[in-house]
Amino acid sequence: MYPYIILDEFQDTSADQWRVVQALGVGSTLIALADPEQRIFDFIGADPERLNHFKAAFAPAVHDLGGDNHRSRGRRLPCSAMTS
C-alpha cells in the first residue's frame, strides 16, 4: 500500500466510498481534505457527518479547520464580487 493517501473533497464521499476509505486506512496514513460548507453531492449520499466518522475511525486524528482559500487569491476575489 501507499504510506500516505490524500482524500480530496472528503465531504462528498458516499457510503460506498467511505467503505473503501476504511479499507485503505488500515495500512496507510490518510489525509482528508474537506469543507463541510461546500457539499454538492448530497444526491449520491454524501453526508457531512462522515467527517466525524473519519475522526472516530482513525483516532487519534488531527484536524485543522483552515479558513484560508488557496484557490482564489488576489485580484480574483474582487472580480468575483462584481458578478453578483
C-alpha positions in Angstrom: 0.0 0.0 0.0 0.9 3.7 -0.1 2.3 5.2 3.1 0.1 8.4 2.6 -3.2 8.9 0.8 -4.8 12.3 0.3 -8.6 12.2 0.1 -9.7 15.4 -1.6 -13.3 16.7 -1.3 -14.0 14.2 1.5 -17.2 15.9 2.5 -18.7 14.5 -0.8 -18.0 10.8 -0.1 -20.8 8.3 -0.4 -21.3 5.3 1.8 -19.6 3.0 -0.7 -16.6 5.4 -0.9 -16.4 5.5 2.9 -16.1 1.7 3.0 -13.1 2.0 0.6 -11.6 4.7 2.7 -11.9 2.5 5.8 -10.1 -0.4 4.0 -7.3 1.9 2.8 -6.8 3.4 6.2 -5.7 0.0 7.6 -2.2 0.2 6.0 -1.9 3.9 5.2 -1.9 7.3 6.8 -4.9 9.2 5.4 -5.2 12.9 4.9 -8.8 14.0 4.4 -9.3 17.5 2.8 -12.9 18.7 3.3 -15.1 21.7 3.6 -18.5 20.8 5.1 -19.9 24.0 3.8 -19.2 23.1 0.2 -21.2 19.9 -0.2 -22.6 19.3 -3.7 -23.1 15.6 -3.8 -25.9 15.0 -1.3 -27.8 13.3 -4.1 -25.3 10.4 -4.1 -25.5 10.0 -0.3 -22.7 12.4 0.7 -23.0 13.0 4.5 -21.2 15.8 6.3 -21.3 13.6 9.4 -18.8 11.4 7.7 -16.1 13.8 8.8 -16.9 12.8 12.4 -16.9 9.2 11.4 -13.4 9.7 9.9 -12.1 11.3 13.2 -13.6 8.4 15.2 -12.4 5.6 12.9 -8.8 6.9 12.6 -8.3 8.3 16.1 -6.1 10.0 17.1 -6.9 12.1 14.1 -5.6 15.6 13.9 -7.9 18.1 12.2 -7.3 21.7 11.1 -10.3 23.8 10.1 -8.2 26.2 8.0 -10.0 29.2 6.8 -7.6 30.1 4.0 -8.8 29.9 0.5 -5.8 28.8 -1.6 -7.7 28.6 -4.8 -8.8 32.2 -5.2 -6.4 34.8 -4.2 -5.6 38.4 -5.0 -7.5 40.0 -7.8 -9.9 37.1 -8.5 -11.9 37.7 -5.3 -12.8 41.3 -6.0 -13.7 40.3 -9.6 -16.0 37.6 -8.4 -17.8 40.1 -6.2 -18.6 42.2 -9.2 -20.5 39.3 -10.8 -23.2 39.0 -8.2 
